[in-house]
Amino acid sequence: MSKFTLQEKSRYLFDNFMAKGAVSLISGLGLVSGLFILFGAILISGIGEFPEEQPWSFLDTLWETLTRTLGADVADRETSWLFRFEMLFIAFGGIFIISTLIGLLGSGIEEKLQELRKGRSKVVETNHIVILGWSLEIFTLLYELIISKNDSAQNSIVILSDLDKVEMDDILQERIGKVKTRIVTRTGITSDIDDLRMVGVQSARAVIVLNPQTEGNDVEMVKTLLAITNIPREVDSEYHIVAQVNQAKTLEIVQLIAGNQVETLLTNDLISRLMVQTSRQSGLSAVYREIVSFEGNEIYFNLEPNLVGKTYGEGILAYPQASLIGVIEQDATIWLNPENTRVFKTGDQLILVVQDRDGIKLGSNGQAAINQSAIVTDEPSQPSPEKTLILGWNQNAADTIRELDAYVADNSLVTVVAESPEAEAILAEQSGSLTHQKVQYIQGDITDRSTLESLNIPQYNQLIVLSNSSLSPKIADSQTLITLLQVRDIENKQQGHTSIVAEIIDVRNQVLAQVARPDDFVISEQLISRLLGQVAEQKYLNQVFKYLFSPEQAEVYIKPIGHYVKVGEPVNFYTVAAAASQQGESAIGYRLSANAKDPSQNYGVVVNPDKLQSVTFQSGDKLVVVSNG
């Protein structure tokens, strides 16, 4: 014997039916409507009262009932009262049914709209770029991808993050505005296979995995890579994944998971290197900002059969509107600034800094345009011990000191001032591995005037202000600005000059940083974003950048122009490039000291100038070269 009554069973079935959503509700209402119309037709036929002398057939009665139900058309006065009441009854029923139907349709549409606003519908895209995650880097990254010179007919970007779709769309509308590129947002978990299928990673031309530095570890990024590689590709090519990695120990795990399908950017290490290099060479960050952006001169690869059999030195003078910095051999081996006598072989690709591909055209007057009398040779000075002051502490501080040790001379000193309990212990542990410098730690508030005044800032060769990553970007940049303003004021009163470089997190605070007049600044999120965009569009650029930003091969240096050509005398860049080539370096630009403080002139930095254009350099101007030391 059943313990449930017929009423309970009926109610349960009804509840289940109603829970199935708008489609079930509408179909159910259609069934009720049909039964009601059929009942009305049977009622009229059974009573036999018609508005005309001739009785209606059942089909005519059914039709008349249907039309009046839908139209609420009550019978006119010529009909009998009985018929009028019959039609009135049917009209009331029709009004009830139609109003219910409209309500259900409205609810169903609203439900569908809410579902769409949740960002859970499948993305129907191919050959697109997928960005997984959300961080401050996403805005510059999107801008770079939008302006990239990609030849793909389908230029669309899909973003998957755990943020609400409406929130993402509102933020993008505010920060990016209207653009021609289609940007699609979806809400989900970046390590969930179903969510990754939803955004079409299996058919994307590139997948970018954002991994904010504030998260510290790489656990979620590793889970995301595992999920991606477990989804079979729906196109012939392998995955092209570009991933931010925060910890060096994660690199081996990433390679085990994805092999050559993933290109990694070791974020913390990269920022440390850039901070060290820019602190010792003012203007370097402006050079990097340009060559890693799609907006200015960037790095291209070019196969040039006409140079086969010629030397690298000849190749430097071969392009009037492009700057040669290296070679990629047929087996993908990369050489930056190789020896001038190296001969180009079949299959070699040239690595060029150029505005766009239209500028990659061979010239014929390189040697003829050189003014040999303007070329000078200056012996480089021997390095001397340096003093470096680091204000602040973050997860990159220890790496920054380690990177600095590779550049300074013996008996150098680095002083760290911070309010970080763990900093002193970390520095004590690290000091034993340093070769060329000693470490000194001072506990203090870097925004406190008395603390800064006690440091005797003019004694230092360079000063680095690190951003506090434990704070929000807005507060951290504000703290950096306060420190910079006070440091510059103290330095002016003490009549000294120390090279000052500051780390800025949010690119929107660049203008504020300029007020404090640092010699240079590194906008970390901007550089990382641009690198992600570049590598997403050209896979082999990652290895080029890794060499360019490290001492493994050649690096970018900014050196006095007087070491290469005579100052005060007009020379073209063919002459400058030839002078640098004679010293085993590849010239890619220059910096004019007169414009060093002018952001509208890119702080005096000119990358890849027209080699036929004449320039009169002054004392204090610099040459930008790719050099081995």
VODRENFI-721866 format. One line per field, with one value per residue (C-alpha): x, y, z; residue in three letters; residue number from 1. Coordinates in steps of 0.2 Angstrom, whole numbers, plus 5000, padded with zeros to 4 digits. Each point is the difference from the previous one (the first is absolute). Layout:
N
u <- X, ...;
v <- Y, ...;
w <- Z, ...;
aa <- ALA, ...;
i <- NUM, ...;
END
This chain:
629
u <- 5000, 5007, 5003, 4998, 4982, 4994, 5000, 5018, 5006, 4991, 5007, 5018, 4998, 4993, 5015, 5013, 4991, 5000, 5019, 5005, 4999, 4992, 4999, 4990, 4989, 4996, 4996, 4990, 4990, 4997, 4993, 4988, 4995, 4996, 4990, 4990, 4996, 4995, 4989, 4992, 4996, 4992, 4990, 4993, 4996, 4992, 4988, 4996, 4998, 5007, 4999, 4994, 4985, 5011, 5010, 5018, 5010, 5012, 5015, 4993, 4995, 5018, 5007, 4989, 5004, 5018, 5000, 4989, 5011, 5016, 4991, 4988, 4986, 4984, 4984, 4990, 4982, 4991, 5004, 4990, 5004, 5005, 5013, 5006, 5004, 5008, 5012, 5003, 5006, 5011, 5007, 5004, 5009, 5009, 5006, 5006, 5010, 5007, 5006, 5008, 5008, 5007, 5006, 5009, 5008, 5006, 5007, 5008, 5008, 5006, 5007, 5010, 5006, 5006, 5009, 5009, 5005, 5008, 5012, 4997, 4995, 5012, 5012, 4999, 5017, 5016, 5017, 4997, 5011, 4994, 5005, 4998, 4999, 4998, 5014, 5006, 5010, 4984, 4997, 5017, 5000, 4983, 5006, 5016, 4990, 4987, 5014, 5011, 5003, 4993, 4994, 4987, 4983, 4992, 5006, 4991, 5005, 4991, 5002, 4996, 5001, 4991, 4993, 4982, 4998, 4990, 5014, 5013, 4991, 4997, 5018, 5006, 4988, 5007, 5018, 5001, 4984, 4993, 5013, 4998, 5007, 4987, 5003, 4989, 4999, 4995, 4999, 5008, 5015, 5016, 5005, 4983, 5000, 4982, 5002, 5016, 4990, 4986, 5013, 5007, 5018, 5000, 4999, 5009, 5016, 5007, 4996, 5007, 5000, 5000, 5008, 5001, 5015, 4989, 4995, 5018, 4999, 4996, 4988, 4985, 5011, 5006, 4982, 4995, 5014, 4995, 4982, 5005, 5011, 4987, 4988, 5004, 5003, 4987, 5013, 5016, 5012, 5006, 4995, 5009, 4999, 5008, 5000, 5006, 5011, 5004, 5012, 5015, 4997, 4984, 5008, 5005, 4982, 4993, 5012, 4995, 4982, 5000, 5017, 5003, 4982, 5002, 5011, 5004, 5003, 5009, 4992, 5009, 5017, 4996, 4995, 5015, 5012, 4991, 5001, 5019, 5004, 4989, 5008, 5017, 4995, 4988, 4988, 5001, 4982, 4994, 5010, 4992, 4982, 5002, 5007, 4988, 4985, 4990, 4998, 5018, 5015, 5000, 5009, 4997, 5008, 5004, 5007, 5012, 5008, 5009, 5011, 5006, 5019, 5002, 5005, 4991, 5010, 4993, 4983, 5000, 5002, 4988, 4983, 4997, 4984, 5004, 5012, 5008, 5003, 5003, 4997, 4989, 5008, 4990, 4999, 4993, 5016, 5000, 5015, 4999, 5014, 5011, 5018, 5001, 5009, 4985, 4994, 4982, 4994, 4986, 4985, 5006, 4987, 5005, 4994, 4995, 4994, 4988, 4984, 4991, 5003, 5000, 5016, 5009, 5008, 5018, 5009, 5016, 5009, 5004, 5019, 5000, 4991, 5012, 5011, 5016, 5007, 4986, 5003, 5011, 5005, 5000, 5007, 4987, 5004, 5003, 4985, 5001, 4991, 4982, 4988, 4982, 4985, 4984, 4985, 4986, 4997, 4990, 5001, 5012, 5013, 5011, 5000, 5004, 5016, 5005, 4999, 5009, 5015, 5003, 5003, 5009, 5019, 5008, 4998, 4983, 4987, 4981, 4990, 4981, 4988, 4983, 4988, 4999, 5004, 5005, 5011, 5015, 5000, 4999, 5014, 5011, 4997, 5003, 5016, 5011, 4996, 5004, 5017, 5003, 4990, 4995, 4983, 4995, 4982, 4992, 4983, 4990, 4984, 5005, 4987, 5007, 5010, 5012, 5004, 5004, 5010, 5011, 5005, 5012, 4992, 5013, 5013, 4991, 5003, 4982, 4984, 4986, 4982, 4991, 4981, 4992, 4990, 4991, 4990, 4987, 5008, 4992, 5007, 5017, 5002, 4995, 5013, 5013, 4996, 5002, 5017, 5005, 4995, 5009, 5016, 5001, 4998, 5013, 5012, 4998, 5003, 5015, 5006, 5003, 4994, 4996, 4992, 4983, 4988, 4983, 4988, 4983, 4986, 4985, 5004, 4987, 5012, 5014, 4995, 5001, 5017, 5007, 4996, 5013, 5013, 5008, 5014, 4990, 4985, 4995, 4981, 5000, 4982, 5003, 5016, 4993, 4984, 5009, 5012, 4985, 4992, 5016, 5003, 4982, 5001, 5018, 5006, 5018, 5001, 5000, 5017, 5007, 4993, 5007, 5018, 4997, 4996, 5013, 5019, 5000, 5003, 4999, 4990, 4994, 5012, 5000, 5017, 5008, 4999, 5017, 5007, 4995, 4999, 5005, 4988, 4995, 5002, 4985, 5000, 4987, 4996, 5009, 5016, 4994, 4996, 5016, 5009, 4991, 5003, 5019, 4999, 4990, 4983, 4983, 4993, 4981, 4998, 5005, 4995, 5001, 5003, 4991, 4983, 5004, 4986, 4987, 4988, 4993, 5017, 5001, 5012, 5013, 5000, 5000, 4999, 5005, 5002, 5001, 5019, 5001, 4993, 5014, 5001, 5012, 5004, 5005, 5010, 4988, 4991, 5000, 5000, 4988, 5009, 4998, 5017, 5008, 5007;
v <- 5000, 5017, 5012, 5015, 5006, 5004, 5018, 5000, 4990, 5013, 5014, 4993, 4997, 5017, 5008, 4990, 5005, 5019, 4998, 4996, 5018, 5011, 4987, 4988, 5014, 5006, 4983, 4996, 5016, 4996, 4983, 5008, 5013, 4987, 4990, 5016, 5004, 4982, 5001, 5016, 4993, 4984, 5011, 5011, 4985, 4991, 5014, 5004, 5018, 5009, 5019, 4995, 4989, 4988, 4989, 5000, 4985, 4994, 5005, 5018, 5000, 4995, 5013, 5014, 4995, 5001, 5017, 5007, 4993, 5008, 5016, 5002, 5005, 4999, 4997, 5015, 5005, 4991, 4983, 4993, 5003, 4981, 5002, 5016, 4992, 4986, 5011, 5011, 4984, 4996, 5018, 5000, 4983, 5007, 5015, 4990, 4988, 5014, 5010, 4985, 4996, 5017, 4999, 4984, 5006, 5015, 4990, 4988, 5014, 5008, 4983, 4998, 5018, 4997, 4984, 5009, 5014, 4986, 4997, 4981, 4998, 4991, 5011, 4996, 5007, 4993, 5006, 5012, 5005, 4994, 5009, 4990, 5010, 5018, 5012, 5018, 4994, 4996, 5018, 5003, 4983, 5002, 5017, 4992, 4985, 5013, 5010, 4985, 4998, 4983, 4994, 4989, 5003, 4995, 5012, 4996, 4998, 4989, 5003, 4987, 5005, 4997, 5018, 5003, 5003, 5016, 5007, 4995, 5008, 5016, 5002, 4996, 5013, 5013, 4996, 4994, 5008, 4995, 4991, 4991, 4984, 4988, 4998, 4986, 4997, 4984, 4996, 4984, 4991, 5000, 4983, 4992, 4989, 5004, 5019, 4999, 4991, 5013, 5014, 4990, 4997, 4985, 5010, 5016, 5006, 5006, 4998, 5012, 4995, 5015, 4996, 5016, 5002, 5004, 4982, 4995, 4981, 4992, 4987, 5006, 5003, 4982, 4994, 5010, 4993, 4982, 5004, 5008, 4986, 4987, 5007, 4994, 5013, 5002, 5008, 4993, 5011, 4997, 5011, 5016, 5005, 5015, 4999, 5012, 4990, 5008, 4987, 4993, 4982, 4999, 5001, 4982, 4994, 5011, 4992, 4983, 5004, 5010, 4998, 5011, 5005, 5013, 5015, 5007, 5017, 4999, 5016, 5004, 4996, 5011, 5015, 4998, 5000, 5015, 5010, 4997, 5004, 5016, 5006, 4999, 5007, 5014, 5000, 4981, 4997, 5011, 4990, 4984, 5007, 5004, 4984, 4989, 5009, 4999, 5019, 5005, 4991, 4981, 4984, 4991, 4984, 5001, 4987, 5009, 4989, 5016, 5000, 4982, 5000, 5017, 5004, 5006, 5017, 5002, 4996, 5014, 5013, 4991, 5007, 5019, 4999, 4985, 4995, 4983, 4993, 4981, 4984, 4984, 4985, 4987, 4989, 5014, 5005, 5018, 5011, 5018, 5012, 4986, 5004, 5012, 4986, 4988, 4995, 4998, 4983, 4993, 4999, 5014, 5012, 5018, 5007, 5018, 5015, 5009, 5010, 4987, 4988, 5014, 5006, 4984, 5005, 4998, 5016, 5002, 5015, 4995, 5000, 5015, 5010, 4997, 5015, 4992, 5016, 5002, 4983, 4999, 4986, 5002, 4987, 4995, 5005, 4987, 4997, 5007, 4995, 5006, 5004, 4996, 5005, 4990, 5008, 4988, 4981, 4988, 4983, 5005, 5009, 4985, 4996, 5018, 5000, 4983, 5008, 5015, 4990, 4994, 5018, 5009, 5000, 4992, 5008, 5008, 5003, 4999, 5007, 4995, 5011, 4992, 4996, 4981, 4988, 4986, 5011, 5000, 4981, 4998, 5012, 4991, 4984, 5007, 5010, 4984, 4997, 5017, 5002, 5019, 5009, 5000, 5003, 5012, 5000, 5015, 4999, 5016, 5008, 5005, 5014, 5007, 5016, 4998, 4982, 5006, 5015, 4988, 4990, 5013, 4996, 5009, 4987, 4986, 4997, 4994, 5000, 4987, 5003, 4983, 5000, 4991, 4986, 4996, 5016, 5004, 5007, 5017, 5001, 4993, 5012, 5014, 4995, 4999, 5018, 5007, 4991, 5007, 5018, 5000, 4992, 5012, 5015, 4993, 4997, 5018, 5008, 4989, 5005, 4983, 4989, 4981, 4990, 4997, 4986, 4996, 4985, 5005, 4987, 5009, 5008, 5014, 5006, 5004, 5018, 5001, 4992, 5013, 5014, 4993, 5000, 4983, 4997, 4985, 4989, 4982, 4997, 4982, 4996, 5009, 4991, 4983, 5003, 5005, 4985, 4988, 5008, 4999, 4982, 4996, 5006, 4994, 4984, 5002, 5017, 4993, 4993, 5016, 5010, 4988, 5003, 5018, 5003, 4989, 4999, 4983, 5008, 5018, 5014, 5017, 5014, 5018, 5007, 5018, 5005, 5007, 4982, 4998, 5016, 5018, 5011, 5017, 4993, 4995, 4981, 4988, 4984, 4989, 5008, 4997, 4982, 4997, 5007, 4989, 4985, 5003, 4998, 4984, 5007, 5002, 5018, 5002, 5018, 5015, 5011, 5019, 5007, 5016, 4990, 4988, 5008, 5002, 4985, 5007, 4996, 4983, 5007, 5004, 4982, 4996, 4982, 4995, 5017, 5002, 4996, 5014, 5014, 5011, 5004, 5011, 4992, 5010, 4995, 4990, 4992, 4981, 4985, 4986, 4983, 4982, 4994, 4986, 5011;
w <- 5000, 4995, 5014, 4988, 4996, 4982, 5005, 5006, 4984, 4989, 5009, 4999, 4981, 4998, 5010, 4989, 4984, 5006, 5005, 4982, 4995, 4987, 4986, 5010, 5007, 4983, 4993, 5015, 4998, 4981, 5006, 5012, 4987, 4987, 5013, 5005, 4982, 4997, 5015, 4994, 4983, 5008, 5012, 4986, 4988, 5015, 5005, 4981, 5002, 4985, 4995, 4982, 4995, 4992, 5013, 4999, 4997, 5014, 4990, 4998, 5018, 5005, 4988, 5007, 5018, 4996, 4992, 5014, 5013, 4992, 4996, 5014, 4988, 5009, 4990, 4995, 5005, 4986, 5008, 5014, 5018, 5003, 4985, 5007, 5017, 4991, 4991, 5015, 5009, 4986, 4999, 5019, 4998, 4984, 5010, 5014, 4988, 4989, 5015, 5008, 4984, 4998, 5018, 4997, 4984, 5009, 5014, 4988, 4991, 5016, 5006, 4983, 5002, 5017, 4994, 4987, 5012, 5011, 4985, 4999, 4982, 4988, 4990, 4981, 4994, 4991, 4998, 5015, 5015, 5017, 5016, 5016, 5016, 5004, 5007, 4998, 4985, 4990, 4994, 4992, 4993, 4992, 4993, 4993, 4992, 4992, 4992, 4995, 4981, 5000, 4982, 5007, 4992, 5017, 5013, 5016, 5018, 5013, 5019, 5013, 5018, 5016, 5000, 4995, 4982, 5002, 5011, 4988, 4985, 5011, 5004, 4982, 4994, 5012, 4997, 4982, 4992, 4983, 4989, 4983, 5008, 5007, 5019, 5007, 5019, 5009, 5019, 5005, 5008, 4990, 5005, 4996, 4984, 4996, 5003, 4989, 4986, 5002, 4995, 4986, 5005, 4989, 4984, 5006, 4992, 5016, 5019, 5012, 5019, 5012, 5017, 5010, 5011, 5015, 5000, 5004, 4995, 4984, 5005, 4990, 4985, 5000, 5002, 4985, 4989, 5005, 4996, 4983, 4994, 5004, 4987, 4983, 4986, 4987, 4988, 4992, 5010, 5018, 5014, 5001, 5019, 5008, 5019, 5014, 5012, 5017, 5007, 4991, 5008, 4990, 4983, 5000, 5005, 4986, 4987, 5006, 4998, 4983, 4993, 4984, 5000, 5014, 5000, 5018, 5007, 5016, 5007, 5016, 4992, 4985, 5011, 5010, 4985, 4993, 5016, 5001, 4982, 5000, 5017, 4992, 4983, 5000, 4985, 4998, 5005, 4986, 4987, 5007, 5000, 4982, 4993, 5010, 4994, 4984, 5000, 4995, 4993, 5005, 4996, 4984, 4992, 4982, 4987, 4989, 4986, 4992, 5016, 4999, 4999, 5008, 5017, 5015, 4999, 4983, 5005, 5013, 4986, 4988, 5006, 5000, 5010, 5011, 5013, 5000, 5018, 4997, 4990, 5002, 4992, 4991, 5016, 5010, 5009, 5004, 4999, 5006, 4994, 4993, 4993, 4985, 4991, 5001, 4983, 4996, 4995, 4991, 5011, 5012, 5006, 5005, 5016, 4996, 5010, 4988, 4999, 4990, 4986, 4987, 5007, 4997, 4983, 4995, 4995, 4989, 5007, 5018, 4998, 4989, 5013, 5014, 5006, 5005, 5007, 5013, 5008, 5016, 5011, 5018, 5012, 5013, 5018, 5014, 5011, 5018, 5016, 5001, 5014, 4997, 5011, 4999, 5009, 5003, 5000, 4989, 4993, 4987, 5012, 5003, 4981, 4997, 5011, 4992, 4983, 5005, 5006, 4982, 4994, 5014, 5003, 5015, 5017, 4996, 5013, 4999, 5015, 5002, 5010, 5004, 5013, 4997, 5014, 4988, 4990, 5012, 5001, 4981, 4997, 5013, 4991, 4983, 5004, 5000, 4982, 4994, 4991, 4997, 5013, 5018, 5007, 5014, 5007, 5009, 5008, 4996, 4992, 4982, 5000, 5016, 4997, 5015, 4994, 4982, 5006, 5011, 4985, 4992, 4983, 4989, 5005, 4989, 4982, 4997, 5010, 4997, 5007, 5001, 5000, 5015, 4992, 5017, 4997, 4986, 4984, 5004, 5018, 4995, 4986, 5012, 5012, 4986, 4995, 5018, 5001, 4983, 5004, 5016, 4994, 4985, 5012, 5012, 4986, 4993, 5017, 5003, 4982, 4994, 4986, 5001, 4986, 5006, 4993, 5007, 4998, 4995, 5000, 4991, 4983, 5005, 5013, 4987, 4999, 5019, 5001, 4987, 5013, 5012, 4985, 5002, 4987, 4995, 5005, 4997, 4997, 5004, 4995, 4983, 4996, 5005, 4990, 4984, 5001, 5002, 4984, 4990, 5004, 4997, 4982, 4997, 5010, 4997, 5007, 5017, 4999, 4992, 5015, 5012, 4993, 4997, 5019, 5007, 4999, 4992, 4983, 4995, 5009, 4996, 5006, 5000, 4998, 4997, 4982, 5001, 5001, 4982, 4990, 5002, 5009, 4992, 4983, 4989, 4996, 4993, 5009, 4987, 5007, 5018, 4996, 4992, 5015, 5012, 4988, 5001, 5019, 4998, 5004, 4991, 5001, 5001, 5005, 5010, 5015, 4999, 5017, 4996, 4999, 5014, 5011, 4987, 4999, 4983, 4993, 5008, 5012, 4986, 4994, 4982, 4995, 4982, 4992, 4981, 4996, 4987, 5012, 5007, 5019, 5009, 5017, 5015, 5016, 5011, 4986, 5000, 4987, 5002, 4996, 5001, 5007, 5009, 5014;
aa <- MET, SER, LYS, PHE, THR, LEU, GLN, GLU, LYS, SER, ARG, TYR, LEU, PHE, ASP, ASN, PHE, MET, ALA, LYS, GLY, ALA, VAL, SER, LEU, ILE, SER, GLY, LEU, GLY, LEU, VAL, SER, GLY, LEU, PHE, ILE, LEU, PHE, GLY, ALA, ILE, LEU, ILE, SER, GLY, ILE, GLY, GLU, PHE, PRO, GLU, GLU, GLN, PRO, TRP, SER, PHE, LEU, ASP, THR, LEU, TRP, GLU, THR, LEU, THR, ARG, THR, LEU, GLY, ALA, ASP, VAL, ALA, ASP, ARG, GLU, THR, SER, TRP, LEU, PHE, ARG, PHE, GLU, MET, LEU, PHE, ILE, ALA, PHE, GLY, GLY, ILE, PHE, ILE, ILE, SER, THR, LEU, ILE, GLY, LEU, LEU, GLY, SER, GLY, ILE, GLU, GLU, LYS, LEU, GLN, GLU, LEU, ARG, LYS, GLY, ARG, SER, LYS, VAL, VAL, GLU, THR, ASN, HIS, ILE, VAL, ILE, LEU, GLY, TRP, SER, LEU, GLU, ILE, PHE, THR, LEU, LEU, TYR, GLU, LEU, ILE, ILE, SER, LYS, ASN, ASP, SER, ALA, GLN, ASN, SER, ILE, VAL, ILE, LEU, SER, ASP, LEU, ASP, LYS, VAL, GLU, MET, ASP, ASP, ILE, LEU, GLN, GLU, ARG, ILE, GLY, LYS, VAL, LYS, THR, ARG, ILE, VAL, THR, ARG, THR, GLY, ILE, THR, SER, ASP, ILE, ASP, ASP, LEU, ARG, MET, VAL, GLY, VAL, GLN, SER, ALA, ARG, ALA, VAL, ILE, VAL, LEU, ASN, PRO, GLN, THR, GLU, GLY, ASN, ASP, VAL, GLU, MET, VAL, LYS, THR, LEU, LEU, ALA, ILE, THR, ASN, ILE, PRO, ARG, GLU, VAL, ASP, SER, GLU, TYR, HIS, ILE, VAL, ALA, GLN, VAL, ASN, GLN, ALA, LYS, THR, LEU, GLU, ILE, VAL, GLN, LEU, ILE, ALA, GLY, ASN, GLN, VAL, GLU, THR, LEU, LEU, THR, ASN, ASP, LEU, ILE, SER, ARG, LEU, MET, VAL, GLN, THR, SER, ARG, GLN, SER, GLY, LEU, SER, ALA, VAL, TYR, ARG, GLU, ILE, VAL, SER, PHE, GLU, GLY, ASN, GLU, ILE, TYR, PHE, ASN, LEU, GLU, PRO, ASN, LEU, VAL, GLY, LYS, THR, TYR, GLY, GLU, GLY, ILE, LEU, ALA, TYR, PRO, GLN, ALA, SER, LEU, ILE, GLY, VAL, ILE, GLU, GLN, ASP, ALA, THR, ILE, TRP, LEU, ASN, PRO, GLU, ASN, THR, ARG, VAL, PHE, LYS, THR, GLY, ASP, GLN, LEU, ILE, LEU, VAL, VAL, GLN, ASP, ARG, ASP, GLY, ILE, LYS, LEU, GLY, SER, ASN, GLY, GLN, ALA, ALA, ILE, ASN, GLN, SER, ALA, ILE, VAL, THR, ASP, GLU, PRO, SER, GLN, PRO, SER, PRO, GLU, LYS, THR, LEU, ILE, LEU, GLY, TRP, ASN, GLN, ASN, ALA, ALA, ASP, THR, ILE, ARG, GLU, LEU, ASP, ALA, TYR, VAL, ALA, ASP, ASN, SER, LEU, VAL, THR, VAL, VAL, ALA, GLU, SER, PRO, GLU, ALA, GLU, ALA, ILE, LEU, ALA, GLU, GLN, SER, GLY, SER, LEU, THR, HIS, GLN, LYS, VAL, GLN, TYR, ILE, GLN, GLY, ASP, ILE, THR, ASP, ARG, SER, THR, LEU, GLU, SER, LEU, ASN, ILE, PRO, GLN, TYR, ASN, GLN, LEU, ILE, VAL, LEU, SER, ASN, SER, SER, LEU, SER, PRO, LYS, ILE, ALA, ASP, SER, GLN, THR, LEU, ILE, THR, LEU, LEU, GLN, VAL, ARG, ASP, ILE, GLU, ASN, LYS, GLN, GLN, GLY, HIS, THR, SER, ILE, VAL, ALA, GLU, ILE, ILE, ASP, VAL, ARG, ASN, GLN, VAL, LEU, ALA, GLN, VAL, ALA, ARG, PRO, ASP, ASP, PHE, VAL, ILE, SER, GLU, GLN, LEU, ILE, SER, ARG, LEU, LEU, GLY, GLN, VAL, ALA, GLU, GLN, LYS, TYR, LEU, ASN, GLN, VAL, PHE, LYS, TYR, LEU, PHE, SER, PRO, GLU, GLN, ALA, GLU, VAL, TYR, ILE, LYS, PRO, ILE, GLY, HIS, TYR, VAL, LYS, VAL, GLY, GLU, PRO, VAL, ASN, PHE, TYR, THR, VAL, ALA, ALA, ALA, ALA, SER, GLN, GLN, GLY, GLU, SER, ALA, ILE, GLY, TYR, ARG, LEU, SER, ALA, ASN, ALA, LYS, ASP, PRO, SER, GLN, ASN, TYR, GLY, VAL, VAL, VAL, ASN, PRO, ASP, LYS, LEU, GLN, SER, VAL, THR, PHE, GLN, SER, GLY, ASP, LYS, LEU, VAL, VAL, VAL, SER, ASN, GLY;
i <- 1, 2, 3, 4, 5, 6, 7, 8, 9, 10, 11, 12, 13, 14, 15, 16, 17, 18, 19, 20, 21, 22, 23, 24, 25, 26, 27, 28, 29, 30, 31, 32, 33, 34, 35, 36, 37, 38, 39, 40, 41, 42, 43, 44, 45, 46, 47, 48, 49, 50, 51, 52, 53, 54, 55, 56, 57, 58, 59, 60, 61, 62, 63, 64, 65, 66, 67, 68, 69, 70, 71, 72, 73, 74, 75, 76, 77, 78, 79, 80, 81, 82, 83, 84, 85, 86, 87, 88, 89, 90, 91, 92, 93, 94, 95, 96, 97, 98, 99, 100, 101, 102, 103, 104, 105, 106, 107, 108, 109, 110, 111, 112, 113, 114, 115, 116, 117, 118, 119, 120, 121, 122, 123, 124, 125, 126, 127, 128, 129, 130, 131, 132, 133, 134, 135, 136, 137, 138, 139, 140, 141, 142, 143, 144, 145, 146, 147, 148, 149, 150, 151, 152, 153, 154, 155, 156, 157, 158, 159, 160, 161, 162, 163, 164, 165, 166, 167, 168, 169, 170, 171, 172, 173, 174, 175, 176, 177, 178, 179, 180, 181, 182, 183, 184, 185, 186, 187, 188, 189, 190, 191, 192, 193, 194, 195, 196, 197, 198, 199, 200, 201, 202, 203, 204, 205, 206, 207, 208, 209, 210, 211, 212, 213, 214, 215, 216, 217, 218, 219, 220, 221, 222, 223, 224, 225, 226, 227, 228, 229, 230, 231, 232, 233, 234, 235, 236, 237, 238, 239, 240, 241, 242, 243, 244, 245, 246, 247, 248, 249, 250, 251, 252, 253, 254, 255, 256, 257, 258, 259, 260, 261, 262, 263, 264, 265, 266, 267, 268, 269, 270, 271, 272, 273, 274, 275, 276, 277, 278, 279, 280, 281, 282, 283, 284, 285, 286, 287, 288, 289, 290, 291, 292, 293, 294, 295, 296, 297, 298, 299, 300, 301, 302, 303, 304, 305, 306, 307, 308, 309, 310, 311, 312, 313, 314, 315, 316, 317, 318, 319, 320, 321, 322, 323, 324, 325, 326, 327, 328, 329, 330, 331, 332, 333, 334, 335, 336, 337, 338, 339, 340, 341, 342, 343, 344, 345, 346, 347, 348, 349, 350, 351, 352, 353, 354, 355, 356, 357, 358, 359, 360, 361, 362, 363, 364, 365, 366, 367, 368, 369, 370, 371, 372, 373, 374, 375, 376, 377, 378, 379, 380, 381, 382, 383, 384, 385, 386, 387, 388, 389, 390, 391, 392, 393, 394, 395, 396, 397, 398, 399, 400, 401, 402, 403, 404, 405, 406, 407, 408, 409, 410, 411, 412, 413, 414, 415, 416, 417, 418, 419, 420, 421, 422, 423, 424, 425, 426, 427, 428, 429, 430, 431, 432, 433, 434, 435, 436, 437, 438, 439, 440, 441, 442, 443, 444, 445, 446, 447, 448, 449, 450, 451, 452, 453, 454, 455, 456, 457, 458, 459, 460, 461, 462, 463, 464, 465, 466, 467, 468, 469, 470, 471, 472, 473, 474, 475, 476, 477, 478, 479, 480, 481, 482, 483, 484, 485, 486, 487, 488, 489, 490, 491, 492, 493, 494, 495, 496, 497, 498, 499, 500, 501, 502, 503, 504, 505, 506, 507, 508, 509, 510, 511, 512, 513, 514, 515, 516, 517, 518, 519, 520, 521, 522, 523, 524, 525, 526, 527, 528, 529, 530, 531, 532, 533, 534, 535, 536, 537, 538, 539, 540, 541, 542, 543, 544, 545, 546, 547, 548, 549, 550, 551, 552, 553, 554, 555, 556, 557, 558, 559, 560, 561, 562, 563, 564, 565, 566, 567, 568, 569, 570, 571, 572, 573, 574, 575, 576, 577, 578, 579, 580, 581, 582, 583, 584, 585, 586, 587, 588, 589, 590, 591, 592, 593, 594, 595, 596, 597, 598, 599, 600, 601, 602, 603, 604, 605, 606, 607, 608, 609, 610, 611, 612, 613, 614, 615, 616, 617, 618, 619, 620, 621, 622, 623, 624, 625, 626, 627, 628, 629;
END
